[in-house]
Amino acid sequence: MPVAPKNTQKPTDYSLELKNKKTLQFIEDVTSNADEVQKKVLEEILSRNAHVEYLQRHGLNGHTDRQTFKKIMPVITYEDIQPHIDRIANGDTSPILCSKPISEFLTSSGTSGGERKLMPTIEEELGRRSLLYSLLMPVMNQFVPGLDKGKGMYFLFIKSEAKTPGGLVARPVLTSYYKSSHFKDRPYDPYTNYTSPNETILCPDSYQSMYSQLLCGLCQHKEVLRVGAVFASGFIRAIRFLEKHWPLLCNDIRTGIIDAQITDQSVREAVMKILKPDPKLADFIEAECSKDSWQGIITRLWPNTKYVDVIVTGTMSQYIPTLDYYSNSLPLICTMYASSECYFGVNLKPLCKPSEVSYTLIPTMAYFEFLPVHRNNGITNSISVPKSLNEKEQQELVDLVDVKLGQEYELVVTTYAGLYRYRVGDVLRVAGFENKAPQFNFICRKNVVLSIDSDKTDEVELQNAVKNALNHLLPFDATLAEYTSFADANKIPGHYVLYWELSLNGITPIPPSVFEDCCLTIEESLNSVYRQGRVCDKSIGPLEIKIVEPGTFDKLMDYSISLGASINQYKTPRCVKFAPIVELLNSKAVSSYFSPKCPKWLPGHKQWSNKN
């Protein structure tokens, strides 16, 4: 199997170029021989774990070939292995899922399906994650050369961790990585030369961490060549933090003394190595931040920035206009695709439009299978993914090299850490191929839906409907800062509620009729089953938009983090169900509007005409 190149100490221009060539050759090798690599990955996983309880219980009996594996081992969800996970969490150290000791649990995002799952991991997985990270910049260097000549300003954060009853650490995957020696003691590499000292990233207090990272980024503003965070929402949160706290930051730069609110001694010491009195820089930042408009603030304060590195696929796409505003439309780069279960792949065409981002799965990371996803008979836009699979559906899974262009699949993984034929829950569409390895568009998380009756609205459909409605706000210079939704079944008939937080830039007030038009446009954009429920069956009430006060979604995030969500992995949920969150949103509502009439719906659409 191809082996990834190793890092070297203090590379010269020549050795960096050589390392980049080796890295690109590694990608070429594994994508050209994708099926052979996948076969070896599965054999390696099954041979080393041949005697674990889970595989023995299913009767695999030491077989390592794909045919037997697929015939005997079931395709599973988290609920299927939760009893095994619970045993490990409670202290059972016998080889239940994996022959190697489970080193810790990685907690999935609190907004992924609403529950925090515990993903088993082993020590060597840190090496695989580091491998995927090491591929990103050599790829990027092909399109934006010279990135080794400056620094990256990335807002990275950790989350406090918990311990299971058996004593294993449970924490988000990024916290695990940032706290590991792979990150903390990484060898010198110009591509991981960040403005933020490790101490600022590893500070558990999110205010102190954000403040100190911004301060260091401002002090080194001319060295910054790229900026970013994990998700687009996190990067925008950093900019809004700057909007609120720039006077304090300027004072620190003017005096050369960090603000007294930063009490973490290791952070203070690390920042003071960078912070020097610079009244001229303080005046410059103050002049820029005092201006009425913050358009282009990224390129104004960090003038050498070449791109913004954030995830803007899936529901994060709604942040693109805001990012364009703050960055003067710098390229928005999505570099990699990863989850708590496994790190998957990289974007080999990073300068593509956000709507065209595709990820090439790296065949050495895990064994990948793909469950075909079917839209509901073409009637609606809703994605149909059965919760449990019958024998026929189990046989439908295809290997990495056998996926079909344009087809949508749910990703299924078998990992080195003890997940076997595990349904990740992500829906992907095949966009093309790099040699023999497919490239995928990320479509959505499955089963993130609104439903009142027989209607089912997925997050892609909801996002598109909201996007259509926002055209009504354009004449008023208003934009949607954030939104979520709720299927309110407390009244009969139930109805969809959308919570909107607006950014109002214009001076003309928005009349109620405009918001009513927004409601109707959303309904017109939803699927025919929804519209039939509204018009014919009367099973769904008029859609409602509630305008919430500014800062509401920051409070929602703070609340979610207080319950254990990771600040790195937090994504605003597009649908909420948890009663305290609904109560929080309702308490911040300042006005409410309903759809003034039923949307258009006619019988005789495609689903009936096909029968005639």
C-alpha positions as CSV (number, residue, x, y, z in Angstrom):
1,M,0.0,0.0,0.0
2,P,1.4,3.5,-0.8
3,V,2.9,5.2,2.2
4,A,2.4,9.0,2.8
5,P,5.6,11.1,3.0
6,K,6.9,12.1,6.4
7,N,7.5,15.6,7.6
8,T,11.0,17.0,7.8
9,Q,12.5,19.6,10.1
10,K,13.0,23.2,8.9
11,P,12.6,22.4,5.2
12,T,14.5,24.4,2.6
13,D,12.6,25.6,-0.5
14,Y,14.1,22.6,-2.3
15,S,13.0,20.0,0.4
16,L,9.5,21.6,0.6
17,E,9.2,21.3,-3.2
18,L,10.3,17.6,-3.0
19,K,7.9,16.9,-0.1
20,N,5.0,18.4,-2.1
21,K,5.9,16.3,-5.1
22,K,5.9,13.1,-2.9
23,T,2.6,14.0,-1.4
24,L,1.0,14.6,-4.8
25,Q,2.5,11.4,-6.0
26,F,0.9,9.6,-3.0
27,I,-2.5,11.0,-4.0
28,E,-1.9,9.9,-7.6
29,D,-0.9,6.4,-6.5
30,V,-3.8,5.7,-4.1
31,T,-6.4,7.1,-6.5
32,S,-5.0,5.2,-9.5
33,N,-5.1,1.9,-7.5
34,A,-8.2,2.7,-5.4
35,D,-9.8,-0.8,-5.6
36,E,-6.5,-2.6,-4.8
37,V,-5.9,-0.2,-1.8
38,Q,-9.5,-0.7,-0.6
39,K,-9.1,-4.5,-0.8
40,K,-5.9,-4.4,1.3
41,V,-7.4,-1.9,3.8
42,L,-10.4,-4.3,4.5
43,E,-8.0,-7.3,4.7
44,E,-5.9,-5.5,7.2
45,I,-8.8,-4.4,9.3
46,L,-10.4,-7.8,9.4
47,S,-7.2,-9.8,9.9
48,R,-6.0,-7.7,12.9
49,N,-9.5,-7.8,14.4
50,A,-10.4,-11.4,13.6
51,H,-10.8,-12.4,17.2
52,V,-12.9,-9.5,18.5
53,E,-16.2,-10.3,20.0
54,Y,-18.3,-8.4,17.5
55,L,-17.0,-10.2,14.4
56,Q,-17.0,-13.6,16.1
57,R,-20.6,-13.2,17.2
58,H,-21.6,-12.6,13.6
59,G,-19.6,-15.7,12.5
60,L,-17.0,-14.1,10.2
61,N,-14.6,-16.7,11.4
62,G,-11.4,-15.0,10.3
63,H,-12.5,-14.4,6.7
64,T,-10.9,-11.2,5.2
65,D,-12.4,-11.2,1.7
66,R,-15.0,-8.7,0.6
67,Q,-17.5,-11.3,-0.6
68,T,-17.8,-13.1,2.8
69,F,-17.6,-9.8,4.7
70,K,-20.6,-8.4,2.8
71,K,-22.6,-11.6,3.0
72,I,-22.2,-12.1,6.8
73,M,-21.8,-8.6,8.3
74,P,-24.9,-6.4,8.6
75,V,-25.1,-2.7,7.7
76,I,-25.6,-0.9,11.0
77,T,-26.5,2.3,12.7
78,Y,-25.3,3.7,16.0
79,E,-28.2,2.1,17.9
80,D,-27.1,-1.3,16.8
81,I,-23.7,-1.0,18.5
82,Q,-24.7,1.2,21.3
83,P,-24.8,-1.7,23.9
84,H,-21.1,-2.5,22.9
85,I,-20.2,1.2,23.2
86,D,-21.8,1.4,26.6
87,R,-19.8,-1.7,27.8
88,I,-16.5,-0.1,26.7
89,A,-17.6,3.2,28.2
90,N,-18.3,1.5,31.5
91,G,-14.8,-0.1,31.7
92,D,-14.9,-3.4,29.8
93,T,-11.4,-3.6,28.3
94,S,-11.9,-7.0,26.5
95,P,-11.6,-6.8,22.7
96,I,-15.3,-6.1,21.9
97,L,-15.0,-4.1,18.7
98,C,-11.3,-3.7,18.1
99,S,-8.2,-5.7,19.0
100,K,-6.2,-2.6,19.9
101,P,-7.2,-0.7,23.1
102,I,-9.8,2.0,22.6
103,S,-7.8,5.1,23.6
104,E,-10.8,7.5,23.9
105,F,-14.2,8.3,22.6
106,L,-14.9,11.0,20.0
107,T,-18.2,12.7,20.6
108,S,-20.2,13.6,17.5
109,S,-21.5,17.1,17.1
110,G,-24.5,17.9,19.3
111,T,-26.4,19.0,16.2
112,S,-25.9,15.8,14.2
113,G,-29.3,14.2,14.6
114,G,-29.7,15.7,18.0
115,E,-27.7,13.2,20.1
116,R,-24.1,13.0,21.1
117,K,-22.8,9.7,19.9
118,L,-19.6,8.1,21.3
119,M,-17.2,7.0,18.5
120,P,-14.5,4.6,19.5
121,T,-11.0,5.5,18.4
122,I,-7.5,4.0,18.8
123,E,-4.1,5.8,19.1
124,E,-3.0,5.2,15.5
125,E,-6.0,7.0,14.1
126,L,-4.3,10.3,15.0
127,G,-1.7,9.3,12.5
128,R,-4.4,8.9,9.8
129,R,-5.9,12.3,10.6
130,S,-2.5,13.9,10.5
131,L,-1.9,12.2,7.1
132,L,-5.1,13.8,5.7
133,Y,-4.1,17.2,7.0
134,S,-0.7,16.8,5.4
135,L,-2.3,16.4,2.0
136,L,-4.1,19.8,2.0
137,M,-1.4,22.3,1.5
138,P,0.6,20.5,-1.2
139,V,-2.7,20.4,-3.2
140,M,-3.4,24.1,-2.4
141,N,0.2,25.1,-3.3
142,Q,-0.5,24.0,-6.9
143,F,-3.2,26.7,-7.2
144,V,-1.9,29.4,-4.7
145,P,1.9,29.2,-4.6
146,G,4.0,31.0,-2.0
147,L,1.8,30.1,1.0
148,D,5.0,29.0,2.8
149,K,6.2,32.6,2.9
150,G,3.6,33.7,5.5
151,K,1.2,32.6,8.1
152,G,-2.4,31.3,8.5
153,M,-4.8,33.0,10.8
154,Y,-7.1,30.2,11.9
155,F,-9.6,30.4,14.7
156,L,-9.3,27.0,16.3
157,F,-10.9,26.0,19.7
158,I,-11.0,23.1,22.1
159,K,-14.0,21.8,24.1
160,S,-13.7,20.7,27.7
161,E,-13.7,16.9,27.9
162,A,-15.6,14.4,30.0
163,K,-14.7,10.9,31.3
164,T,-16.8,7.8,30.9
165,P,-17.6,5.7,34.0
166,G,-14.7,3.4,32.9
167,G,-12.3,6.3,32.8
168,L,-12.0,6.9,29.1
169,V,-11.8,10.4,27.8
170,A,-14.8,11.5,25.7
171,R,-14.3,14.7,23.6
172,P,-14.8,16.1,20.1
173,V,-12.4,14.9,17.4
174,L,-10.8,18.3,16.9
175,T,-10.2,18.7,20.6
176,S,-8.6,15.3,20.6
177,Y,-6.4,16.3,17.6
178,Y,-5.4,19.7,19.0
179,K,-4.4,18.2,22.4
180,S,-2.4,15.4,20.8
181,S,1.4,15.4,20.3
182,H,0.7,15.3,16.5
183,F,-0.5,18.9,16.7
184,K,1.2,20.3,19.8
185,D,4.6,18.9,19.0
186,R,4.3,19.0,15.3
187,P,7.7,19.4,13.5
188,Y,8.3,22.8,11.8
189,D,6.3,23.1,8.7
190,P,5.6,26.5,7.0
191,Y,2.1,25.3,6.1
192,T,1.2,24.9,9.8
193,N,2.7,28.2,10.8
194,Y,-0.3,29.9,12.5
195,T,-0.6,33.3,14.0
196,S,-2.3,31.7,17.1
197,P,0.2,30.1,19.6
198,N,-0.8,26.7,20.8
199,E,-1.6,28.1,24.2
200,T,-4.4,30.3,22.8
201,I,-5.9,27.4,20.9
202,L,-5.8,25.1,23.9
203,C,-7.3,27.6,26.3
204,P,-10.6,26.1,27.5
205,D,-12.2,29.6,28.1
206,S,-13.8,30.4,24.7
207,Y,-13.7,34.2,25.3
208,Q,-10.1,34.2,26.3
209,S,-9.2,31.9,23.4
210,M,-11.1,34.0,20.8
211,Y,-9.7,37.3,22.2
212,S,-6.1,36.2,22.3
213,Q,-6.2,34.5,18.8
214,L,-7.6,37.7,17.3
215,L,-5.0,39.8,19.1
216,C,-2.2,37.7,17.8
217,G,-3.7,37.8,14.3
218,L,-3.9,41.6,14.4
219,C,-0.3,41.9,15.6
220,Q,0.9,39.8,12.7
221,H,-1.5,41.3,10.2
222,K,1.0,41.7,7.3
223,E,2.2,38.1,7.6
224,V,-1.2,36.6,7.2
225,L,-1.7,35.0,3.8
226,R,-4.8,32.9,4.5
227,V,-7.6,33.0,7.1
228,G,-10.1,30.5,8.3
229,A,-11.9,28.4,10.8
230,V,-13.6,25.0,10.7
231,F,-17.1,26.1,9.7
232,A,-18.1,29.3,8.0
233,S,-20.3,30.1,11.0
234,G,-17.3,30.0,13.3
235,F,-15.3,32.4,11.2
236,I,-18.2,34.9,11.1
237,R,-18.5,34.6,14.8
238,A,-14.9,35.7,15.1
239,I,-15.5,38.7,12.9
240,R,-18.6,39.7,15.0
241,F,-16.4,39.3,18.1
242,L,-14.0,41.7,16.6
243,E,-16.8,44.2,15.8
244,K,-17.7,44.1,19.5
245,H,-14.3,44.1,21.1
246,W,-11.9,46.0,18.8
247,P,-11.5,49.0,21.2
248,L,-10.1,46.6,23.8
249,L,-7.8,44.9,21.3
250,C,-6.6,48.3,20.0
251,N,-5.8,49.4,23.5
252,D,-3.7,46.2,24.0
253,I,-1.8,46.8,20.8
254,R,-1.3,50.5,21.7
255,T,0.1,49.8,25.2
256,G,1.7,46.4,24.6
257,I,-0.2,45.0,27.6
258,I,-2.9,42.3,27.2
259,D,-6.3,43.0,28.8
260,A,-6.8,42.0,32.4
261,Q,-9.8,39.9,31.5
262,I,-7.3,37.4,30.0
263,T,-6.4,35.5,33.2
264,D,-5.0,32.3,31.8
265,Q,-1.3,32.6,32.6
266,S,0.0,30.4,29.8
267,V,-2.1,32.4,27.3
268,R,-0.7,35.7,28.7
269,E,2.9,34.5,28.4
270,A,2.4,33.2,24.9
271,V,0.7,36.4,23.7
272,M,3.3,38.7,25.3
273,K,6.0,37.1,23.1
274,I,4.1,38.5,20.1
275,L,2.5,41.7,21.5
276,K,4.7,44.8,21.5
277,P,3.5,48.5,21.9
278,D,2.6,49.6,18.4
279,P,0.5,52.9,18.4
280,K,0.7,53.1,14.6
281,L,-0.9,49.7,14.2
282,A,-3.5,50.5,16.8
283,D,-4.4,53.7,15.0
284,F,-4.7,51.9,11.7
285,I,-7.0,49.2,13.2
286,E,-9.1,51.8,15.0
287,A,-9.5,53.8,11.8
288,E,-10.7,50.8,9.9
289,C,-13.0,49.4,12.5
290,S,-14.6,52.8,13.2
291,K,-15.8,53.2,9.6
292,D,-19.6,52.9,9.0
293,S,-19.1,49.9,6.7
294,W,-17.3,46.7,7.5
295,Q,-17.4,45.5,3.9
296,G,-14.1,44.0,3.0
297,I,-12.8,44.2,6.6
298,I,-10.7,41.0,6.1
299,T,-8.7,42.5,3.2
300,R,-8.5,45.9,4.9
301,L,-7.0,44.6,8.2
302,W,-5.1,41.6,6.6
303,P,-4.2,43.0,3.2
304,N,-2.2,40.0,2.0
305,T,-4.9,37.4,2.5
306,K,-5.4,35.2,-0.5
307,Y,-8.4,33.1,0.5
308,V,-10.8,32.2,3.3
309,D,-10.5,28.5,4.4
310,V,-13.9,27.4,5.8
311,I,-16.5,24.8,5.2
312,V,-19.3,26.3,3.1
313,T,-20.9,23.1,1.8
314,G,-24.3,21.8,3.0
315,T,-26.2,24.2,5.1
316,M,-23.1,26.3,5.6
317,S,-23.7,27.7,2.1
318,Q,-26.1,30.2,3.6
319,Y,-23.1,32.1,5.0
320,I,-21.5,32.7,1.6
321,P,-23.0,36.2,1.1
322,T,-21.8,37.3,4.5
323,L,-18.3,35.9,3.9
324,D,-18.2,37.6,0.5
325,Y,-19.2,40.9,2.2
326,Y,-16.5,40.7,4.9
327,S,-13.8,39.4,2.6
328,N,-14.4,41.4,-0.6
329,S,-15.3,38.2,-2.3
330,L,-12.0,36.4,-1.7
331,P,-12.0,32.7,-2.8
332,L,-13.9,30.5,-0.3
333,I,-11.9,27.3,0.1
334,C,-13.3,23.9,1.4
335,T,-10.2,21.7,1.8
336,M,-11.4,18.5,3.4
337,Y,-14.2,16.2,4.4
338,A,-14.2,14.5,7.8
339,S,-16.3,13.4,10.7
340,S,-16.0,12.0,14.2
341,E,-16.2,8.5,12.8
342,C,-13.5,8.9,10.2
343,Y,-11.5,11.4,8.1
344,F,-12.6,10.8,4.5
345,G,-11.1,12.9,1.8
346,V,-9.8,16.1,0.3
347,N,-10.8,18.7,-2.3
348,L,-8.4,18.4,-5.2
349,K,-9.8,21.5,-6.9
350,P,-9.9,24.0,-4.0
351,L,-10.4,27.1,-6.1
352,C,-13.8,25.9,-7.5
353,K,-17.0,27.6,-6.6
354,P,-18.6,26.6,-3.3
355,S,-21.5,25.1,-5.1
356,E,-19.1,22.8,-7.1
357,V,-17.0,21.6,-4.2
358,S,-16.3,17.9,-4.4
359,Y,-14.2,15.7,-2.2
360,T,-12.0,12.8,-3.3
361,L,-12.1,10.0,-0.8
362,I,-8.6,8.8,0.1
363,P,-8.7,5.0,-0.1
364,T,-6.2,4.4,2.8
365,M,-8.4,6.0,5.4
366,A,-11.0,3.3,5.8
367,Y,-13.0,0.8,3.8
368,F,-15.8,2.6,2.1
369,E,-19.2,1.3,0.8
370,F,-22.1,3.2,-0.6
371,L,-25.8,2.7,-0.2
372,P,-27.9,4.1,-3.1
373,V,-30.3,6.8,-2.1
374,H,-33.5,7.3,-3.9
375,R,-35.6,10.4,-4.1
376,N,-39.2,9.5,-3.2
377,N,-40.3,8.1,-6.6
378,G,-39.5,11.5,-8.1
379,I,-42.6,12.9,-6.5
380,T,-40.8,15.1,-4.0
381,N,-37.3,16.4,-3.4
382,S,-37.2,14.4,-0.2
383,I,-34.4,11.9,0.3
384,S,-35.5,8.3,1.2
385,V,-33.1,6.4,3.4
386,P,-34.6,3.5,5.3
387,K,-33.7,3.3,9.0
388,S,-33.0,-0.4,8.8
389,L,-32.1,-2.4,5.7
390,N,-33.7,-5.7,4.5
391,E,-31.6,-8.4,2.9
392,K,-32.1,-7.0,-0.6
393,E,-31.1,-3.5,0.4
394,Q,-28.0,-4.9,2.2
395,Q,-27.0,-6.3,-1.2
396,E,-27.3,-2.9,-2.9
397,L,-24.2,-1.5,-1.4
398,V,-21.4,-0.8,-3.9
399,D,-17.7,-0.4,-3.5
400,L,-15.7,2.9,-3.9
401,V,-14.8,2.3,-7.5
402,D,-18.3,1.1,-8.5
403,V,-20.3,4.2,-7.8
404,K,-22.1,5.8,-10.7
405,L,-21.8,9.4,-11.9
406,G,-24.7,11.5,-10.7
407,Q,-26.1,8.9,-8.3
408,E,-26.6,9.8,-4.6
409,Y,-25.4,7.5,-1.9
410,E,-25.3,7.2,1.8
411,L,-21.7,6.7,3.1
412,V,-21.0,3.5,4.9
413,V,-17.6,2.9,6.6
414,T,-15.5,0.1,8.1
415,T,-12.7,1.7,10.2
416,Y,-9.5,0.5,11.9
417,A,-11.1,1.5,15.3
418,G,-14.0,-0.9,15.4
419,L,-16.9,0.3,13.2
420,Y,-18.0,-2.3,10.7
421,R,-20.4,-1.3,7.8
422,Y,-21.4,1.7,9.8
423,R,-23.9,4.2,8.3
424,V,-22.3,7.6,8.7
425,G,-25.6,9.4,7.8
426,D,-24.1,11.7,5.1
427,V,-25.7,11.7,1.7
428,L,-23.2,12.3,-1.2
429,R,-23.5,12.7,-4.9
430,V,-20.9,11.4,-7.4
431,A,-19.5,14.5,-9.2
432,G,-16.6,12.9,-11.1
433,F,-13.5,10.8,-10.7
434,E,-9.8,11.4,-10.0
435,N,-8.2,8.4,-11.7
436,K,-10.2,5.5,-10.2
437,A,-11.3,7.3,-7.1
438,P,-14.7,9.0,-7.1
439,Q,-15.3,12.6,-6.2
440,F,-18.4,13.5,-4.2
441,N,-20.5,16.5,-3.5
442,F,-21.8,16.7,0.0
443,I,-25.6,16.9,-0.2
444,C,-26.8,16.8,3.4
445,R,-27.1,14.8,6.6
446,K,-29.9,12.4,6.2
447,N,-33.1,12.6,8.2
448,V,-32.8,16.3,9.1
449,V,-36.4,17.0,8.2
450,L,-39.5,18.9,9.0
451,S,-42.7,16.8,9.1
452,I,-46.3,17.5,10.2
453,D,-48.2,14.8,8.4
454,S,-47.1,12.7,5.5
455,D,-44.9,15.6,4.4
456,K,-41.1,15.3,4.8
457,T,-38.9,18.3,4.1
458,D,-35.1,17.8,4.1
459,E,-32.6,20.5,4.8
460,V,-31.6,21.0,1.2
461,E,-35.2,21.7,0.2
462,L,-35.7,24.0,3.1
463,Q,-32.5,25.9,2.3
464,N,-33.6,26.4,-1.3
465,A,-37.1,27.6,-0.2
466,V,-35.6,30.1,2.2
467,K,-33.2,31.3,-0.5
468,N,-36.1,32.0,-2.8
469,A,-38.0,33.9,-0.2
470,L,-35.0,36.2,0.6
471,N,-35.5,37.9,-2.8
472,H,-38.4,39.8,-1.2
473,L,-36.0,41.4,1.3
474,L,-33.5,42.7,-1.3
475,P,-35.3,46.1,-1.9
476,F,-35.0,46.8,1.8
477,D,-31.2,46.0,2.1
478,A,-31.9,43.3,4.6
479,T,-30.2,40.0,4.8
480,L,-30.8,36.8,6.8
481,A,-28.1,36.4,9.4
482,E,-29.3,33.0,10.7
483,Y,-32.4,30.8,10.8
484,T,-33.8,27.5,12.0
485,S,-37.2,25.8,11.9
486,F,-39.6,23.9,14.1
487,A,-42.5,21.6,13.2
488,D,-45.2,23.0,15.6
489,A,-47.7,20.2,16.2
490,N,-49.1,21.8,19.4
491,K,-52.0,23.2,17.3
492,I,-54.3,21.3,15.0
493,P,-53.4,21.3,12.1
494,G,-49.7,21.6,12.8
495,H,-47.5,24.0,10.9
496,Y,-44.0,24.9,10.0
497,V,-42.4,27.8,12.0
498,L,-39.2,29.5,10.8
499,Y,-37.2,31.6,13.1
500,W,-35.3,34.4,11.3
501,E,-32.6,36.7,12.6
502,L,-32.1,39.6,10.2
503,S,-29.3,42.1,9.5
504,L,-31.0,45.4,8.7
505,N,-28.8,47.7,6.7
506,G,-31.5,49.8,5.1
507,I,-33.5,52.6,6.6
508,T,-36.9,51.7,5.1
509,P,-39.0,49.6,7.4
510,I,-40.1,46.2,6.0
511,P,-43.9,46.1,5.8
512,P,-45.8,43.0,7.2
513,S,-47.0,42.1,3.7
514,V,-43.4,41.4,2.6
515,F,-42.9,38.9,5.3
516,E,-46.2,37.3,4.4
517,D,-44.9,37.1,0.8
518,C,-41.8,35.4,2.2
519,C,-44.0,32.8,3.9
520,L,-45.9,32.1,0.7
521,T,-42.8,31.9,-1.4
522,I,-41.4,29.3,1.0
523,E,-44.6,27.2,0.7
524,E,-44.6,27.5,-3.1
525,S,-41.0,26.2,-3.1
526,L,-41.8,23.1,-1.0
527,N,-42.7,19.7,-2.3
528,S,-46.0,18.6,-3.7
529,V,-46.8,16.4,-0.7
530,Y,-46.5,19.5,1.6
531,R,-48.6,21.6,-0.8
532,Q,-51.2,18.9,-1.1
533,G,-51.4,18.8,2.7
534,R,-52.0,22.6,2.8
535,V,-54.5,22.8,-0.1
536,C,-56.4,19.6,-0.4
537,D,-56.0,17.6,2.8
538,K,-55.9,20.6,5.1
539,S,-53.5,18.6,7.3
540,I,-50.9,21.4,7.5
541,G,-51.6,24.9,8.7
542,P,-50.1,28.2,7.2
543,L,-46.4,28.5,7.5
544,E,-45.2,31.1,10.0
545,I,-42.1,33.2,10.2
546,K,-41.0,34.6,13.6
547,I,-38.5,37.4,13.5
548,V,-36.2,37.2,16.5
549,E,-34.1,39.9,18.1
550,P,-30.4,40.3,17.1
551,G,-28.0,38.0,19.0
552,T,-30.6,35.2,19.5
553,F,-28.6,32.6,17.6
554,D,-25.5,33.5,19.5
555,K,-27.5,32.7,22.7
556,L,-28.7,29.5,21.0
557,M,-25.1,28.4,20.4
558,D,-24.0,29.4,23.9
559,Y,-26.9,27.3,25.3
560,S,-25.9,24.3,23.0
561,I,-22.3,24.6,24.1
562,S,-23.4,24.6,27.8
563,L,-25.1,21.3,27.1
564,G,-21.9,19.8,25.7
565,A,-21.8,20.8,22.0
566,S,-18.3,21.5,20.6
567,I,-17.5,25.1,19.7
568,N,-15.5,23.7,16.7
569,Q,-18.2,21.4,15.4
570,Y,-21.2,23.5,16.3
571,K,-23.5,24.2,13.4
572,T,-26.8,26.0,13.8
573,P,-29.5,23.2,13.6
574,R,-31.8,23.8,10.7
575,C,-34.6,22.1,12.6
576,V,-35.1,22.2,16.3
577,K,-37.2,19.9,18.5
578,F,-35.7,20.2,22.0
579,A,-38.3,22.1,24.1
580,P,-35.9,24.4,25.9
581,I,-34.5,25.6,22.6
582,V,-37.9,26.2,21.2
583,E,-38.8,28.2,24.3
584,L,-35.6,30.2,24.0
585,L,-36.4,31.1,20.4
586,N,-40.0,32.0,21.2
587,S,-38.9,34.2,24.0
588,K,-36.8,36.2,21.6
589,A,-39.5,36.6,18.9
590,V,-40.4,40.3,18.2
591,S,-42.9,39.7,15.5
592,S,-44.8,36.9,13.7
593,Y,-46.2,36.5,10.2
594,F,-48.3,33.8,8.5
595,S,-48.7,32.8,4.9
596,P,-51.7,34.8,3.6
597,K,-53.1,32.0,1.4
598,C,-52.6,28.5,0.3
599,P,-49.8,27.7,-2.2
600,K,-50.5,26.4,-5.7
601,W,-51.2,22.7,-6.0
602,L,-52.9,20.7,-8.7
603,P,-53.6,17.0,-9.0
604,G,-52.2,15.2,-12.0
605,H,-48.5,15.7,-11.4
606,K,-46.0,13.2,-12.7
607,Q,-46.8,10.6,-10.1
608,W,-50.4,10.2,-11.3
609,S,-49.8,10.8,-15.0
610,N,-47.4,7.9,-15.1
611,K,-50.3,5.6,-14.1
612,N,-52.6,6.7,-16.9
